[in-house]
């Protein structure tokens, strides 16, 4: 379980295809504090540490993860948002994030607001995920508040600190990002879909 508050930026140093799996090696200042079998969120994807080597560590993404996320677009040198699992009893500064990406979205607009930025995204509505105005959304592992919520699109406002300390500063129009929709909203949507039709 995570909070969506990014702890650090990692840099991809190696990508190794192994059958349907992808081994991803990351250089991070968190590495000395990690241990084998620990869960770490990478751009919002919960992955398990399988190897540690001084300043780098390696995680493995399986086929199912590669299909549903933007990991297939990773290149050596890319920045990755990192967060370790939350500790029981800590403050929940973001919102409840599972590290299970629901689908990807495409950045469609970036607007500089003279001190902040508004990023807009489109996503496939056929997967039955929804946003609500002022609700929570996780983009590449970052807990954010939805604005301009529509059927297949939404925007988020980014303050300078978040812009500087996440990989939002590398986004361009067309960038593919990972989305995790609010878990409470997903349960409500699922329950509503099971509700008998009274008409």
Backbone torsions as a table, in degrees:
resi	resn	phi	psi	omega
1	UNK	NA	140.5	-176.6
2	UNK	-130.3	177.1	-179.4
3	UNK	-116.6	-13.7	-176.4
4	UNK	82.8	11.7	175.4
5	UNK	-99.6	109.2	-173.8
6	UNK	-68.5	129.4	-179.6
7	UNK	-87.8	-37.1	-171.5
8	UNK	-160.4	162.4	173.2
9	UNK	-105.0	128.4	174.2
10	UNK	-104.0	161.2	178.1
11	UNK	-121.9	129.2	179.4
12	UNK	-70.3	123.0	-179.9
13	UNK	-108.8	-19.3	179.0
14	UNK	-159.1	144.0	175.9
15	UNK	-129.6	123.7	-177.5
16	UNK	-129.3	117.4	176.9
17	UNK	-79.2	131.3	179.5
18	UNK	-135.3	95.2	-172.1
19	UNK	57.1	-121.7	-179.9
20	UNK	-91.5	3.0	-178.0
21	UNK	-99.5	157.8	174.9
22	UNK	-125.9	119.2	175.4
23	UNK	-90.1	124.3	-175.4
24	UNK	-116.3	121.7	178.5
25	UNK	-104.7	130.6	-173.5
26	UNK	-122.3	136.0	169.9
27	UNK	-98.4	124.6	-175.6
28	UNK	-151.7	150.3	174.9
29	UNK	-73.2	-7.6	175.2
30	UNK	-82.2	-16.3	-172.7
31	UNK	-50.6	-46.4	-178.5
32	UNK	-61.5	-19.8	-178.4
33	UNK	-95.3	-4.3	-177.7
34	UNK	-87.7	164.4	174.1
35	UNK	-141.4	157.1	178.9
36	UNK	-57.8	140.2	178.0
37	UNK	78.9	10.1	178.5
38	UNK	-85.7	144.8	178.1
39	UNK	-90.5	131.9	177.9
40	UNK	-135.0	137.1	176.9
41	UNK	-84.2	125.9	177.9
42	UNK	-118.1	107.9	-174.5
43	UNK	52.2	34.7	177.2
44	UNK	90.1	1.2	-178.0
45	UNK	-105.4	122.2	178.0
46	UNK	-75.2	114.8	179.5
47	UNK	-127.6	151.6	-175.3
48	UNK	-98.4	132.5	176.6
49	UNK	-69.5	124.1	-178.5
50	UNK	-114.1	-15.1	-178.6
51	UNK	-154.8	138.2	176.1
52	UNK	-126.7	132.1	-178.0
53	UNK	-141.6	90.0	-179.4
54	UNK	56.7	-104.2	-174.8
55	UNK	-92.4	-2.3	-179.0
56	UNK	-123.0	160.0	174.2
57	UNK	-142.4	162.4	-176.2
58	UNK	-125.6	139.9	173.8
59	UNK	-126.2	160.7	-178.8
60	UNK	-122.2	130.5	175.0
61	UNK	-107.9	129.9	-179.9
62	UNK	-89.4	174.1	-174.9
63	UNK	-55.5	-45.3	-178.7
64	UNK	-57.8	-41.7	179.4
65	UNK	-67.9	-41.6	-179.2
66	UNK	-64.3	-35.3	-179.3
67	UNK	-67.3	-38.7	-170.4
68	UNK	-96.2	-3.2	-174.5
69	UNK	-128.3	-176.8	179.5
70	UNK	-94.5	14.3	-177.5
71	UNK	-61.9	-28.6	179.1
72	UNK	-64.7	-16.3	-179.2
73	UNK	-93.4	-3.4	-178.9
74	UNK	-63.7	143.4	173.5
75	UNK	-132.3	155.6	176.6
76	UNK	-58.1	130.8	-178.1
77	UNK	101.2	-14.7	179.9
78	UNK	-65.4	149.4	174.6
79	UNK	-86.9	142.2	180.0
80	UNK	-129.4	130.7	175.5
81	UNK	-73.2	129.9	-176.6
82	UNK	-121.2	140.3	172.1
83	UNK	-149.3	130.2	173.3
84	UNK	-80.2	160.2	-179.5
85	UNK	-59.0	146.0	-178.8
86	UNK	-69.8	153.0	176.0
87	UNK	-93.2	138.1	177.1
88	UNK	-60.7	127.5	-179.7
89	UNK	100.9	-12.9	177.1
90	UNK	-73.5	160.2	173.5
91	UNK	-67.4	141.1	176.9
92	UNK	-93.7	86.8	-173.7
93	UNK	-75.3	-26.0	177.6
94	UNK	-101.5	-113.5	171.8
95	UNK	-146.7	176.5	-177.4
96	UNK	-70.8	117.0	-178.5
97	UNK	-123.2	128.7	-176.5
98	UNK	-89.2	-20.3	-175.0
99	UNK	81.6	18.8	178.7
100	UNK	-113.4	103.7	-176.7
101	UNK	-70.0	131.9	-179.4
102	UNK	-85.1	-39.8	179.7
103	UNK	-171.9	175.4	177.6
104	UNK	-103.0	164.9	175.8
105	UNK	-139.4	165.0	179.9
106	UNK	-115.4	131.4	175.9
107	UNK	-69.9	124.7	-176.3
108	UNK	-110.8	-17.2	-179.8
109	UNK	-161.8	144.6	175.3
110	UNK	-131.8	119.1	-176.9
111	UNK	-118.9	121.8	176.9
112	UNK	-80.6	120.5	-176.0
113	UNK	-104.0	28.6	177.3
114	UNK	58.4	57.6	179.5
115	UNK	129.8	-14.4	174.6
116	UNK	-148.7	176.1	-179.9
117	UNK	-133.4	145.3	172.5
118	UNK	-114.3	119.6	178.2
119	UNK	-106.0	133.8	178.7
120	UNK	-114.7	147.5	-175.2
121	UNK	-138.7	145.5	171.3
122	UNK	-112.7	144.0	177.4
123	UNK	-141.8	163.0	-178.8
124	UNK	-75.2	115.2	-177.7
125	UNK	-78.2	-9.2	-176.7
126	UNK	-71.6	-9.3	178.0
127	UNK	-89.3	3.9	173.2
128	UNK	66.3	25.8	172.1
129	UNK	-94.4	143.9	-176.2
130	UNK	-134.7	153.1	170.2
131	UNK	-113.9	160.5	172.3
132	UNK	-130.5	152.0	-180.0
133	UNK	-58.7	127.5	-178.5
134	UNK	68.8	12.4	174.5
135	UNK	-83.0	179.4	-177.8
136	UNK	-96.8	145.4	174.0
137	UNK	-144.6	147.6	175.7
138	UNK	-112.6	122.3	178.7
139	UNK	-117.0	118.7	-176.0
140	UNK	48.5	39.1	176.2
141	UNK	85.3	-1.1	-176.6
142	UNK	-98.1	123.5	178.8
143	UNK	-74.6	122.5	-176.1
144	UNK	-139.2	166.6	179.4
145	UNK	-105.5	132.2	-177.0
146	UNK	-76.7	136.3	167.2
147	UNK	-129.5	160.8	179.0
148	UNK	54.3	44.5	-178.5
149	UNK	-68.3	126.5	176.8
150	UNK	-133.5	-178.7	-174.5
151	UNK	-59.9	-39.8	-177.1
152	UNK	-133.3	19.3	-178.9
153	UNK	-154.3	163.4	177.2
154	UNK	-165.5	170.8	175.8
155	UNK	-130.8	163.2	173.1
156	UNK	-138.4	148.6	176.8
157	UNK	-101.7	133.8	-174.8
158	UNK	-116.4	124.1	176.6
159	UNK	-81.3	161.8	-177.6
160	UNK	-55.5	-39.4	-178.6
161	UNK	-61.2	-47.1	-180.0
162	UNK	-64.4	-40.7	179.0
163	UNK	-59.6	-41.5	-176.4
164	UNK	-79.0	-27.6	-172.1
165	UNK	-109.6	14.9	173.5
166	UNK	-135.5	179.2	178.3
167	UNK	-86.8	13.7	172.6
168	UNK	-59.1	-29.1	-178.4
169	UNK	-71.1	-4.2	176.3
170	UNK	-108.0	-2.2	-179.1
171	UNK	-67.3	144.0	172.8
172	UNK	-132.8	167.0	172.7
173	UNK	-61.7	125.4	-176.4
174	UNK	104.1	-11.7	177.7
175	UNK	-62.8	134.6	178.5
176	UNK	-94.0	128.3	-177.7
177	UNK	-123.8	159.8	176.1
178	UNK	-89.7	137.2	176.6
179	UNK	-118.2	133.6	164.5
180	UNK	-121.7	115.9	-179.4
181	UNK	-78.2	158.8	-176.8
182	UNK	-57.6	126.7	-173.9
183	UNK	-62.9	-36.6	178.5
184	UNK	-66.1	-41.0	177.6
185	UNK	-63.3	-36.0	179.4
186	UNK	-66.2	-39.6	178.5
187	UNK	-67.0	-40.7	178.5
188	UNK	-63.1	-44.3	179.8
189	UNK	-62.1	-39.5	179.7
190	UNK	-66.7	-43.5	179.2
191	UNK	-63.9	-39.0	178.9
192	UNK	-65.4	-34.6	179.8
193	UNK	-69.7	-22.7	-180.0
194	UNK	-91.5	-8.6	-177.5
195	UNK	-67.7	130.0	179.7
196	UNK	-59.6	143.9	178.0
197	UNK	-78.0	116.4	-176.9
198	UNK	-88.6	-1.9	-179.2
199	UNK	-73.9	NA	NA
